[in-house]
Amino acid sequence: MDTLAILQANLLSPLVLAFLLGIIATLVKSDVEFPEPIYKFIALYLLFSIGLRGGVDLAGTDLAEFIAPAIATMFLAAAIPTWCYFILRRVGRFDVANAAGIAAHYGSVSSVTFIAGISLMETIGEGVEGFMPTLAAFMEWGVIVALFIGRLGLKRQDSSLGSVVRDTLAGRSVILLMGGLVMGVIIGEAGYAPLEPVFGELFRGVLTLFLLEMGMVAARQLREFAKVGPFMLGFGIIMPVLNGIIGVTLGALVGLSVGGSFVLGVLAASSSYIDAPAAVRATLPQANPSIYLTASLGITLPFNLIVGLPLYYEYARLLASWLHP
């Protein structure tokens, strides 16, 4: 597929259209809303489905193929929040708490962006390594790195970081992705076949509903734009692109396929809005939620879903053609 076709496939996909519909519904003050229990159920279903399918694919993967991508992912999990923090401190002139709080969001992972990236690869028929859900779980360590930097900057010596580590490892993203992945490895293709109607065929429809809800959530953050200022508007767009390019490049260099490199770039480019806010509130209560939530939800999430995904994929294809002419 050429660049225009990829862009069209993304922009006209049910996922992006549902996301845009959610934004419109909120802007026109529609009474459309998802009950909280249904929203939580959908989120749990999507994460577990991705982990389970990834585990089935991982069962047939050589372990040697996984080691280098895992090391690259751990590097990204440590490096992204670190350089985000220093850019926010030196260029953005944020205080320690706000710089660390924002860096924690950009060092962690957006489950929605990750799942949308996987879905885009399925739509265009591009293969992805089965261990990508494991790499997504590894990237959750980025929030811990950012909060540790923040604690050092504030010279705090309390024990809250230990609870952040425990909460991160016990968070639903890690538990469901890793738990589903382990189950998938154990049951294999034969065990997964009876589950396919629930965790395979229904997946896209449920994901479309979830993107409708996320569009409404993102639109509610648009009202906070005035509070974040022009620097954060630029940061929320430029930083994901830089992180995404670095992620795709590392993925290609450690031997991932075009689809795998793309997904690693998506993980690097995304910004958390579920797990990270809770961790930041617990560890750095001084950080301003209006800033980090608006940047993550109101700027970076829409940008990645609409523009970022095809951009990272095109770069992954271009890089692969350079490395393997």
N, C-alpha and C positions, 0 to 999 in steps of 0.2 A: 504493500500500500504506500502511496506517496504521501507527502506531508499534508497536503490539503485533505486527503481522504482520512488520515488519522485524526486531524483536527475536527473534521465533520463527524467522524464516528464518535468522538468524545462529546462534542457539544450537542449532538442530536441523540445521544444515548438516553434511555429512560432515566438513568441515574442523575445526570446533570439537569435534565429537564425537570425532574421531580424536585431537585435542589432549588432551581430557579422558581418553581411554582411555590415552594415554601417561603421563599423571600417575598414574592409578590403577595401571597396570602397575608403575611404579617404587615407589609407596607400599606395594604388597603384595609387593615384592621378587621380582617375576617375572623370569625369565631372558630376556625379550624384549629384543633389542638389534639395531641395524643395524651391519653391518660398516662400518668407516670409509670404504673405497673407494666403497661404495654410497651412503652419506650424501653424500659429496663429489660423486658423479656426479649425484645428484638435485638438489643445490643448483645445480650448473652448468647442468643442463638447464632448471630453472625460470627462472633469470636470463636465459639466452639466449632462451628461448621468449617471455618478456615483451618483451625488447628487439626481437626479430624482428617480432612482431605489432604492436608500437608503431611500428616503422619503416614497415610497410606502411600503417598508418593515417596516419602523418605525411606520407607521400608525397602525400596529397590535401589537406593542410592549408596554408592561407595563412600565409606566414612572419610576416606582421604580427600574426597572432593569438598567436604564440609569444613575442614580445619582452617584453611586459608580465609574463606569468607567469614568464618566466625571471628578470627583474629582481626580482620578488617572492620567488622561490625563493632567489636569492643573498642577499637581505636576511635571510631566515629562517636560512640557513646561517651567517651571521655573528652574528645577534642571539641565537638560541636558546642556543648555548654560552656567550655572553657573560653573559646574564642568569642562566643556570643557575649559572655560576661564582660570580657575586656573591651570589646567594641562598645557595649552599652555604657561602661564606666568612662572610657577615654573619649569616645566620640559623642555619645548621647548625653554624657554628664549626669547619668543616673546615680543615685546613692547605692550603697552596697545591697540593701535589702531588695530594692526594685530591680536592680541589674541581675541579681541572683534569681529572683522570682521569675523574671522574663526568660532568662537563660534556661531555667528548669523546664519551662514549657517547650522551648525550641530544642532542648536536648532530649526530650522524650518523644513519644510517637503518637500520631493521630490514627486511631484504629479505623476511622472512616476513610481517611485518605489511603491507608494501606489496603483496605478491602476494595476500594474503588480502583486502585492500581491493578490489583490482581484481576478484578472483573474486566478491566479494559484489555488486559493481555488475553483473557479468554475470548473476548469479543472479536479480536483481530487474529486469533489463532497463534499467538506467540507463546512458546513454552516457558515455564518458570520452574526453577528447582523446588523440590518438595520441602526443603528445610527452611524456606523463607519465613514461615511463622516462628521458627526458633530464633532467627535473627531479629525478628520484630520484638520478641521477648527480651533479647539481649539489649536492645536499644533503650529499654525502660530504665536501665542503669543511669542514663544521662541525667535524670532528675536528681538522683543521689549525688552525682558529681557536682552539679550546680549548687545544691543546698549545702554541700560540704564546703565549697568555695565561699558561699555566703556566710557560713558560720565562722570560717577563718577570718573573713573580713570584719565581722562584728565581734570577733574574739569571744564567742559564746562557748561555754564549756559544759552546757547541760547535756542530758542524755537523749535529747529528742532525735538525734540523727539515727540512733539505733532503731527507734520505733519507725522512722521513715523507711529504713532498709527493710524492716519486717513488713511494713504495710505495702511497700512496692512489690516485694516478692509474693505477698499474699493478695495483691490486687487482682481484680477480675480479669484484666487483660492477660497478665502472666499466667494465672491459674488456668484459664480456659484455653489459651493458645497452647501452652505446654502440656496441659492435661489432655486436651484433644489430640495433640500430636503424638503423645505416648500411646494413647488408645489406638490411634490410627496405625502406628507401627506394629502394635500387638495383633490387631484383628486383620490387617492386610486387606488386599483387594476383595478376597472372598467374603470376609466379614463385613466389609463396607457395602457390598452390593445390596443387601436388604434395606440399608439405611439411605440409599441414594435418593429415593423419592422424597424424603424429608430434608436431608442435609445437602442434596444436590439440586434437584429439580425446583424446589421452592426458594432456593437461595436468592436468585435475582429479584424475584417479586418482593421478598421481605426486605432486601437491601434497598429497593426503590422506595418503599414506604419509609425506611429509616432516613434516606436522603431528603425526603419531603420534610420530616421533622427537623433535620439538621439545618435545612434552609430557613425554617422559621426561627430556630435558635440563633443562627448567624445574623439574621435580619434584626433581631432584638438588640444585638450588640452594635449595629450601625448607629444607633442613637448616641453612643458613647464616643464617636469619632472626634468630637471637639476636645475631649479630654486627653487624647493620646498625642496630638500634635503631629507636625509634618515629619519629624524624625522617625517616629514609630510607624507611620504610614510607609515610608521608604524601607525601614528595617523589615517590616512584615512582608514585603514583596522581594526585596533584593536578597535578604538572608536565605530564604528558602531556595532561591535559584542557585546561589553560591554553594550551599550545602548539598543541594541535589546534584549539581555538576560534580562535586567532589565524591559524593556517594556512588554515582554512576561510574566515574573514572576508577575508583578503588575496586568496584565490583568487576569491571572488565579486566583490570590488572591481576586480580586473584583468580581469574578463570571462570567467572559466572557467564552464563548465556546472555544474550541481549535482553531477554525478559527478566532474568535474574538481576542483571546490572541495573535495569530500569527500576525494579522494585526496591533494591538497596538505595537507589537515589531518592525514591519516594519516601522511604523511611527516614533518610537524612534530612529531607526537605520539610517533612511534616512537623506540626506543632501540637502538642497534647492540649486537651481542654477538659479531660475527665479525671485522669489520675493525678496529673501535676497540680491542678488547683488545690486539691485536698492536701497534698503534701506541703505546698507552699504556705497555705493557711496555718498548718500545724507548726511549721518550723520557722517561717518568716512572716509573722502576722503584721509586721510593719509594711510589707509590700502592698501596693495598691491594686486591688482586683480589677478596677476599671481599665487599667493599663494592660495587664497581661491577658485578661480575657478578651478584650477588644482586639488586641493584636493577633491573638491566636484564632479566635472564632470569627471576628468581623473582617479580618484582612487576609491572613494566611490561608485559612481553610477554603474560602471561595476562590482565591487566586489559584491554589493548587488544583482544585477540582476542575476549574474551567480552563485555565491556561497552562498550569504547571505540568500536569500529567502528559499531554502531548509533547510539550517542550522537552521533558526528561527522556521520553521515549525516542524522539528524533535524535537527541544527542547520543543516546545509547546506540542507536543504529549507525550514526555517523562515526562514532568512536570505534565500533566493531569493524567498520569498513576500512578504517585507518590501520588498525592493529592486525587485521587479517584480510589484506587486499586480495 
